[in-house]
Amino acid sequence: MDVQAALDAIADQAANGDLVFPATAEAAMRVQRILDNPDSSIDQLSKVVASDPLLCARIVGVANSVAYNPSGRSTSDVRSAISRLGFKTLRTLATSVVVRQMQGLPQLPESRVLASRLWEHTTHVAALARVIAKHITRQDPEAAFFAGVVHEVGSFYLLAQADKFPVLLHADPDSWFGEGEARVGRAVLHTMGIPANILEALEVFWKGYLSMPAESLGDTLLLADQLAPVESPLAELTGVSRHGAPIDIDLMIGDEMLHTILTDSAAEVASLAAALNA
């Protein structure tokens, strides 16, 4: 089977809803379903979150991060953590647990290493996207955070399928990284019910064209990806930056302004990325 045939099979599988998620992500998916109900309550959500140690640790950890707790008043109570974060951020964190668990799906050692590094990249992009949305593009920071969390879903799913389709790892990454990643990601995200504004941002991201001035949610994601200190390991395999020649961000935003924003937000970004990695 060649790469194109493998991509066809994987994309069709995802589009038909035949997705394989780890059992450990069940609580996070239950949270997503509860949040789909406009009458859901914080008590319902607290019970589900408290029933899963990983999800509970993620929610409380992020609630205590500098990004959401600048005053330094920590909490160990799930209900208080959810109240501090809000339902929009709770949905993002539940989704982050599902994506993080996809990291454990690959069976091949090489795929597992790539997936682990890809998650590290994802956490930095998500944390940076939130900061960039607040200070540069003036987008909804929580939407940017969500977009950052899911922006590599296609790659995670491809790596998870590499044991069934070994051609993905043996072929030139250029033959599937990029358009193939976007095609599979599109199918997976639609099946997961990702909101339309996030899907639109990801379409901009996959195309790789940054507007001047940067102002959309997609631009926010592109900037975060360029500024992330950890590059996507799949981009490294191709031997080039994810989007070809690096964007001269200093000229677009201003060297001094960019330096100030990143310096002032360094603790916030580091704290949030660490909480997502916990």
C-alpha positions in Angstrom: 0.0 0.0 0.0 1.4 3.4 -0.9 1.1 6.6 1.2 -1.9 8.0 -0.7 -3.9 4.8 -0.2 -3.0 4.7 3.5 -4.2 8.3 3.8 -7.4 7.5 2.0 -8.1 4.6 4.3 -7.4 6.6 7.5 -9.4 9.6 6.4 -12.3 7.4 5.5 -12.2 5.7 8.8 -12.1 9.0 10.7 -14.9 10.5 8.5 -17.1 7.5 9.2 -16.7 8.0 13.0 -14.6 4.8 13.4 -12.3 6.6 15.8 -10.4 4.7 18.5 -10.0 6.6 21.7 -8.4 5.2 24.9 -10.7 4.0 27.6 -8.9 6.4 29.9 -10.4 9.3 28.0 -13.9 8.3 28.8 -14.4 10.7 31.7 -13.1 13.6 29.6 -15.6 12.7 26.8 -18.4 12.5 29.4 -17.5 16.1 30.4 -17.8 17.2 26.8 -21.2 15.6 26.5 -22.5 17.2 29.7 -21.3 20.6 28.5 -23.2 20.1 25.3 -26.4 20.3 27.4 -27.2 24.0 28.1 -28.8 22.9 31.4 -25.7 21.2 32.8 -24.6 22.2 36.3 -21.3 22.6 38.0 -22.3 19.8 40.4 -22.7 17.3 37.6 -19.4 18.3 36.1 -17.6 18.2 39.5 -18.7 14.6 40.1 -17.4 13.4 36.7 -14.1 15.3 37.0 -13.6 14.0 40.5 -14.1 10.4 39.4 -11.0 10.6 37.1 -7.6 11.2 38.7 -6.0 12.4 35.4 -8.8 14.8 34.5 -9.0 16.0 38.1 -5.3 16.8 38.3 -5.4 18.6 34.9 -8.3 20.8 36.0 -6.9 21.7 39.4 -3.4 22.1 38.0 -4.5 24.6 35.3 -6.8 26.4 37.8 -3.7 27.0 40.0 -1.4 28.1 37.1 -0.3 31.7 36.8 -2.5 32.1 33.8 -5.7 31.5 35.8 -4.5 32.2 39.3 -2.4 35.4 39.2 -3.1 36.1 42.9 -1.4 32.9 43.9 -4.4 31.6 45.9 -4.3 27.9 45.2 -7.2 25.5 45.4 -7.4 21.7 45.7 -11.2 21.6 45.4 -12.6 20.5 42.0 -15.7 22.6 42.3 -13.8 25.7 43.0 -11.3 24.9 40.2 -14.2 24.6 37.7 -15.8 27.8 39.0 -12.5 29.7 38.5 -11.9 28.3 35.0 -15.4 28.5 33.6 -17.2 26.1 31.3 -15.4 27.2 28.1 -12.0 26.5 29.6 -13.3 23.2 31.1 -14.2 22.1 27.6 -10.8 22.9 26.4 -9.1 21.0 29.2 -11.4 18.0 28.7 -10.5 18.0 25.0 -6.8 18.3 26.0 -7.1 15.1 28.0 -8.6 13.3 25.0 -5.8 14.5 22.8 -3.1 13.7 25.4 -4.4 10.2 25.6 -4.1 9.8 21.9 -0.4 10.2 22.5 -0.5 6.7 24.1 -2.2 5.0 21.2 0.8 4.4 18.9 2.2 0.8 19.2 5.5 1.4 17.5 8.4 2.7 19.6 9.3 5.3 17.0 5.7 6.6 16.8 5.5 6.8 20.6 8.7 9.0 20.7 7.3 11.3 18.0 3.9 11.5 19.8 5.5 12.4 23.1 7.5 15.2 21.5 4.4 16.3 19.5 2.4 16.7 22.8 5.2 18.8 24.3 5.1 21.1 21.2 1.3 21.2 21.5 1.3 22.5 25.1 3.7 25.3 24.2 1.6 26.4 21.2 -1.6 26.3 23.2 -0.2 28.4 26.0 1.4 30.9 23.6 -1.8 31.1 21.6 -3.7 32.3 24.6 -1.2 35.1 25.3 -0.9 36.2 21.7 -4.7 36.4 21.5 -4.8 38.6 24.5 -2.0 41.0 23.6 -1.5 40.9 19.8 -4.5 39.7 17.7 -7.2 40.6 20.2 -9.0 37.3 19.7 -10.8 35.3 22.4 -8.0 33.8 24.5 -9.9 30.7 25.4 -10.8 30.0 21.8 -7.1 30.4 20.9 -6.2 28.1 23.8 -8.6 25.5 22.5 -7.3 25.8 18.9 -3.8 25.3 20.2 -4.8 22.1 22.1 -6.3 20.5 19.0 -4.1 21.8 16.2 -2.0 18.6 15.9 -4.9 16.1 16.2 -4.4 14.9 12.6 -0.7 14.1 13.3 -1.5 12.3 16.5 -4.1 10.2 14.8 -1.7 9.4 11.9 1.0 8.3 14.3 -1.6 6.1 16.1 -2.3 4.3 12.8 1.3 3.8 11.9 1.4 0.2 13.1 -1.4 -0.6 10.7 0.0 1.5 8.0 3.8 1.3 8.4 4.3 3.1 5.1 3.7 6.4 7.0 7.0 6.0 8.9 9.0 4.5 6.1 8.0 7.0 3.4 9.3 10.5 2.9 7.4 12.6 5.5 6.9 15.2 2.8 4.6 12.8 1.1 2.1 12.9 4.0 3.0 15.7 6.4 1.1 18.8 5.5 -1.9 18.1 3.2 -2.3 14.5 4.5 -2.1 15.7 8.1 -4.8 18.4 7.3 -7.0 15.9 5.5 -7.0 13.4 8.4 -7.2 16.2 11.0 -10.2 17.7 9.3 -12.1 14.3 9.5 -11.1 13.6 13.1 -12.1 17.1 14.3 -15.4 17.0 12.5 -16.2 13.7 14.2 -15.2 15.1 17.5 -17.7 18.0 17.1 -15.1 20.7 17.3 -16.7 24.2 17.0 -16.9 25.9 13.6 -14.7 28.9 14.6 -11.9 26.5 15.6 -12.2 24.6 12.4 -11.9 27.8 10.4 -8.8 28.8 12.4 -7.2 25.4 11.6 -7.9 25.8 7.9 -5.9 29.0 8.0 -3.2 27.2 10.0 -3.0 24.3 7.5 -2.7 26.8 4.6 0.2 28.5 6.4 -0.5 32.0 5.2 -0.2 34.7 7.9 -2.2 37.9 7.3 -0.5 41.3 7.8 -1.4 42.6 10.3 -2.1 39.3 12.1 -5.6 39.5 13.5 -7.6 36.3 13.0 -7.7 33.2 15.2 -5.8 31.4 12.5 -3.1 34.0 12.5 -2.9 33.6 16.3 -2.3 29.9 15.9 0.4 30.5 13.2 2.2 33.0 15.4 2.1 30.6 18.3 3.4 27.8 16.2 6.3 29.9 15.0 7.2 31.2 18.4 6.9 27.9 20.2 10.3 26.9 21.7 9.6 23.2 20.9 9.2 22.5 17.1 6.9 19.8 15.9 9.0 16.7 15.5 7.2 15.9 12.2 8.3 19.3 10.8 11.8 18.5 11.8 11.6 15.2 9.9 11.0 17.1 6.7 14.2 19.1 7.3 12.4 22.5 7.0 10.3 24.7 9.3 6.6 23.7 9.3 5.6 26.6 7.0 8.8 26.8 5.0 10.8 30.1 5.4 10.3 31.5 8.9 7.9 34.4 9.2 9.8 37.6 10.2 7.6 38.1 13.2 9.8 40.9 14.6 9.1 43.1 11.5 5.4 42.3 11.7 4.8 43.1 15.3 7.9 45.1 16.3 10.9 43.7 18.1 10.5 45.7 21.3 6.8 45.0 21.6 7.2 41.3 20.9 10.0 41.0 23.4 8.0 42.8 26.1 4.9 40.7 25.6 6.9 37.4 25.7 9.0 38.5 28.7 6.0 39.7 30.7 4.1 36.5 29.8 6.9 34.0 30.3 5.8 32.8 33.7 2.2 32.5 32.5 3.1 30.5 29.4 5.5 28.2 31.3 3.0 27.6 34.1 0.2 26.7 31.7 2.4 24.5 29.5 3.6 22.7 32.6 0.0 22.2 33.8 -0.9 20.7 30.5 2.1 18.4 30.6 1.3 17.1 34.1 
